[in-house]
Amino acid sequence: MSTLRAYGSATYDFSGCVAVVTGAAGGIGTAISARLRQAGASVMCWDIHRTTDSPYQQDSIDVNDAAAVSAATQRLLASHGRIDFLINNAGYAGPTMPLDQYDLREWRRIVEVNLLGVFHTCRAVVPAMRAAGQGRIVNIASLAGKEGSANASAYSAAKAGVLALTKSLGKELADSGILVNALAPAAVNTSLLQQMSATHVATMIAKSPMGRLGEVAEVADMVAWLCSGDCSFSTGAVFDLSGGRATY
């Protein structure tokens, strides 16, 4: 039996390209940033948190702040002249509990980070991509947005919104040279899971036919393909990374 390729072994050339990755201070965002940089892209990390040892350019941005996102976009265009890739990865899971027990402010915060944050960044970056006649937008959603996860109503609703936004924007930009796609991972092995109860995480793993969590490198490899020229006829699409769990 032949050995399967290692993560990141597919070769892409993103030299000269400028990528924005939100929520890039850890987990999936860090893996995506590393993968794009490995292929030659200049990576700008937008995150509310800064890391002292990051090898990437950083801009401390709250994606919920539309004015701050717009200003960061203009700074990046002034310094680099272009934005080729926008990876919307910033997310917040929040606590897991029945819908009627959620604190109103917490429910709103989950929706604002996961859905409105994507709207704000797309709204700021799309004009520059449209003017250039090219670009790739990849929205990191969740399988929860397709299935709805018990005790995670806010997160599920927000990610469902991201999927619908992706389909809508993909259609709007279909003839512009800009492709807009989404990933819907099942549970991925990151610190985000620490915001959830152990029982909730165990339930997610149990639902996977592969019986394991996804790995950040697997997400990053799919993002790299979606940013590449090999992805040419997919837009407004949702790509599952679920270990066989997804059924539609």
C-alpha positions in Angstrom: 0.0 0.0 0.0 1.4 3.4 -0.9 2.0 6.0 1.7 -0.4 9.0 1.7 1.1 12.5 1.2 2.0 14.4 4.3 0.1 17.6 5.2 1.2 20.5 3.1 3.0 18.5 0.4 0.9 20.0 -2.4 2.9 22.8 -4.1 1.5 26.2 -4.8 3.2 29.5 -5.8 1.6 32.5 -4.1 4.7 34.7 -4.6 3.6 38.3 -4.8 0.2 37.6 -3.3 -1.0 39.4 -0.2 -3.2 37.4 2.3 -5.3 38.6 5.2 -6.0 36.0 7.9 -8.4 37.0 10.7 -8.2 35.3 14.1 -4.6 34.4 13.2 -3.1 34.5 16.7 -3.5 30.8 17.3 -5.1 27.5 16.2 -6.5 27.3 12.7 -5.5 30.9 11.9 -1.9 30.3 12.7 -1.8 27.1 10.6 -3.4 28.9 7.6 -1.0 31.7 7.9 2.0 29.3 7.9 0.6 27.4 4.9 0.1 30.5 2.8 3.5 31.9 3.8 5.1 28.5 2.9 3.7 29.0 -0.6 5.2 32.5 -0.8 2.4 34.8 0.2 2.9 37.9 2.3 0.6 37.3 5.3 -1.1 40.0 7.3 -2.7 38.7 10.6 -5.7 40.6 11.9 -6.5 39.6 15.4 -7.6 41.3 18.6 -4.6 39.7 20.2 -1.0 40.3 19.3 1.7 37.6 19.6 5.2 38.7 20.4 7.0 36.0 18.4 4.8 36.0 15.3 6.8 35.8 12.0 3.9 37.6 10.2 2.8 41.2 9.9 0.2 42.0 12.5 -2.6 44.5 12.9 -4.6 44.5 16.1 -8.2 44.5 14.9 -11.5 43.7 16.4 -13.6 42.4 13.4 -16.7 43.6 15.1 -15.5 47.2 14.6 -16.4 48.1 11.1 -14.4 51.4 11.1 -11.3 49.6 12.4 -11.6 47.0 9.7 -12.0 49.6 7.0 -8.9 51.5 8.3 -6.8 48.4 8.5 -7.8 47.6 4.9 -6.7 51.0 3.7 -3.4 50.7 5.6 -2.7 47.4 4.0 -3.5 48.7 0.5 -1.3 51.7 1.1 1.6 49.6 2.1 1.2 46.6 -0.3 -1.1 47.9 -3.0 -3.3 44.8 -3.1 -5.2 42.1 -1.2 -5.4 38.8 -3.0 -6.7 36.5 -0.3 -9.1 37.1 2.6 -9.4 34.2 5.1 -12.2 34.9 7.6 -11.2 32.7 10.5 -11.9 34.8 13.6 -14.4 33.0 15.8 -15.8 32.7 19.2 -17.6 29.6 20.4 -18.8 30.8 23.8 -20.3 28.5 26.4 -22.6 25.6 25.7 -26.0 25.6 27.3 -29.7 25.5 26.4 -31.0 28.4 24.4 -33.2 29.8 27.2 -30.3 29.9 29.6 -28.0 32.1 27.5 -27.1 35.5 28.8 -28.4 37.9 26.1 -25.0 39.8 25.8 -23.1 36.5 25.4 -25.5 35.2 22.7 -25.1 38.5 20.8 -21.3 38.5 21.1 -21.1 35.0 19.6 -23.2 36.1 16.6 -21.3 39.4 16.2 -17.9 37.8 16.1 -18.7 34.9 13.9 -21.1 36.5 11.5 -20.9 40.3 11.6 -17.1 40.0 11.6 -17.2 38.2 8.3 -19.6 40.9 6.9 -17.3 43.7 8.0 -14.1 42.3 6.5 -15.8 41.3 3.2 -17.4 44.7 2.9 -14.0 46.4 3.4 -11.9 44.2 1.1 -14.2 43.3 -1.8 -14.0 46.8 -3.5 -10.2 46.4 -3.8 -10.5 42.9 -5.1 -13.2 44.0 -7.6 -11.0 46.8 -8.8 -8.2 44.3 -9.3 -10.5 41.8 -11.1 -9.4 38.9 -9.0 -9.3 37.5 -5.4 -10.2 34.7 -3.2 -12.3 34.8 -0.1 -12.5 31.8 2.2 -14.9 31.8 5.2 -14.2 29.3 8.0 -17.7 28.3 9.0 -18.6 25.0 10.9 -20.6 21.9 10.5 -22.7 23.3 13.3 -24.0 25.8 10.7 -25.3 23.0 8.6 -26.6 20.6 11.3 -27.3 22.8 14.3 -25.6 21.7 17.5 -27.7 21.2 20.6 -26.6 23.7 23.4 -24.8 25.8 20.8 -27.7 27.8 19.3 -25.8 31.1 18.9 -22.8 29.5 17.3 -24.9 27.3 15.1 -27.0 30.2 13.9 -24.0 32.5 13.3 -22.2 29.8 11.3 -25.4 29.1 9.3 -25.4 32.8 8.5 -21.8 32.6 7.3 -22.7 29.8 4.9 -25.7 31.8 3.5 -23.5 34.9 3.2 -20.9 32.9 1.3 -23.5 31.6 -1.2 -24.9 35.1 -1.6 -21.6 36.9 -2.1 -20.3 34.1 -4.4 -23.2 34.7 -6.7 -22.8 38.5 -6.6 -19.1 38.2 -7.6 -19.3 35.2 -9.9 -18.3 37.2 -13.0 -15.8 39.4 -11.3 -12.8 37.1 -11.0 -13.3 36.8 -7.2 -14.2 33.3 -5.8 -16.0 33.1 -2.4 -16.1 29.7 -0.7 -16.6 28.4 2.8 -15.3 25.5 4.9 -17.5 23.6 7.3 -15.2 21.7 9.6 -16.4 19.4 12.3 -14.5 19.7 15.6 -10.9 20.6 15.1 -8.2 20.2 17.7 -7.7 23.8 18.9 -7.9 25.8 22.1 -11.4 26.9 21.0 -12.6 23.6 22.3 -11.6 24.7 25.8 -14.5 27.1 25.7 -16.9 24.1 25.5 -17.7 21.4 28.1 -15.8 18.1 27.9 -19.1 16.4 27.4 -20.0 18.6 24.4 -16.6 17.9 22.8 -16.9 14.1 23.4 -20.3 14.2 21.7 -18.8 15.9 18.6 -16.0 13.3 18.4 -18.5 10.4 18.8 -20.4 11.7 15.8 -17.4 11.4 13.5 -17.2 8.1 11.6 -13.4 8.5 11.7 -13.7 8.9 15.5 -11.3 11.8 15.9 -10.9 15.5 15.8 -9.7 17.3 12.7 -6.2 18.8 12.6 -5.4 22.4 11.8 -3.1 21.3 9.0 -6.0 19.7 7.3 -7.9 22.9 7.3 -4.9 24.9 6.1 -4.3 22.6 3.2 -7.9 23.0 2.0 -7.6 26.8 2.3 -4.5 26.8 0.2 -6.2 24.8 -2.5 -9.2 27.3 -2.4 -6.8 30.2 -2.9 -4.9 28.5 -5.7 -5.4 28.6 -9.4 -6.4 24.9 -9.2 -9.7 26.1 -7.8 -11.3 27.8 -10.7 -15.0 26.7 -11.0 -16.1 26.7 -7.4 -17.7 29.7 -5.8 -20.5 30.1 -3.3 -19.7 26.6 -2.3 -19.4 24.8 1.1 -16.6 22.3 1.5 -17.0 19.8 4.4 -14.1 18.7 6.6 -16.0 16.4 8.9 -14.3 12.9 9.0 -17.4 11.5 7.2 -19.9 13.1 9.6 -21.5 15.4 7.0 -24.5 13.9 5.3 -25.5 16.7 2.9 
